[in-house]
Each structure stands twice: as C-alpha cells, then as structure tokens.
C-alpha cells in the first residue's frame, strides 16, 4: 500500500496544485521570454533593446544603462540620445563620460535627431545640456 507524504507548504488540494504549477510555469515562461528578448537585443534588434530598457527603467539602473548602451550600439537614435544624457548626467566630473556623451549625441544627430544636434551644439559652445 502506498503511503502519502505531505510536505509542509505543499497542497494535496486538486484545485490549488494546478494553480501553484501555473505560477511556476508563468515564471518559467517569463524567464524564457526575457532570455529570448536579451538574445534578440544582442543580435541588433532595436525593438528588443527598447523593450529591455523599459523593463529596467525604474527597477534596475545598472541593467537599464546596459540595455540603453546596447540600443545605442544597435543604431537607435533615441537610445543614443538617452545614453548620451545618462553619461552626461552621471559623469559631469568625468571628462571621459563627457566625451562619450558627445560621441553618442553626434551619432544620434547623424541619424537625424534634431534635438541631439541642438544639444551637441550647445555643449560644444560650452553651454549647459
């Protein structure tokens, strides 16, 4: 005769068990989707990079900046402008960050971003952002 062992925190309730499995499956699917989106962004997909930026914008600054840089490297003018802003805002005392910021503004301006061109002009004239 089989003996049932009930583990603390586990339910033998036939309704609760599938619900718990559904939560684990959703987490699994979310993790797989995140990995797929990261792979797409790293392969040059602008939409995927933007999606990751939005995902991390308010929750994880380091990840946000990472995917912002990836979007900039992938050629997205909005990411280029925003990454330039972040470099400038976080590195006012750092000459290297200012140089990198101007580089990304130049890339965005070359892609047709008029605001990037205007900001770059102001910064080159020694004015504020």
Secondary structure as GFF3:
##gff-version 3
##sequence-region A 1 129
A	DSSP	alpha_helix	14	42	.	.	.	ID=ss1
A	DSSP	alpha_helix	46	56	.	.	.	ID=ss2
A	DSSP	alpha_helix	61	73	.	.	.	ID=ss3
A	DSSP	alpha_helix	77	90	.	.	.	ID=ss4
A	DSSP	alpha_helix	95	110	.	.	.	ID=ss5
A	DSSP	alpha_helix	114	124	.	.	.	ID=ss6
###
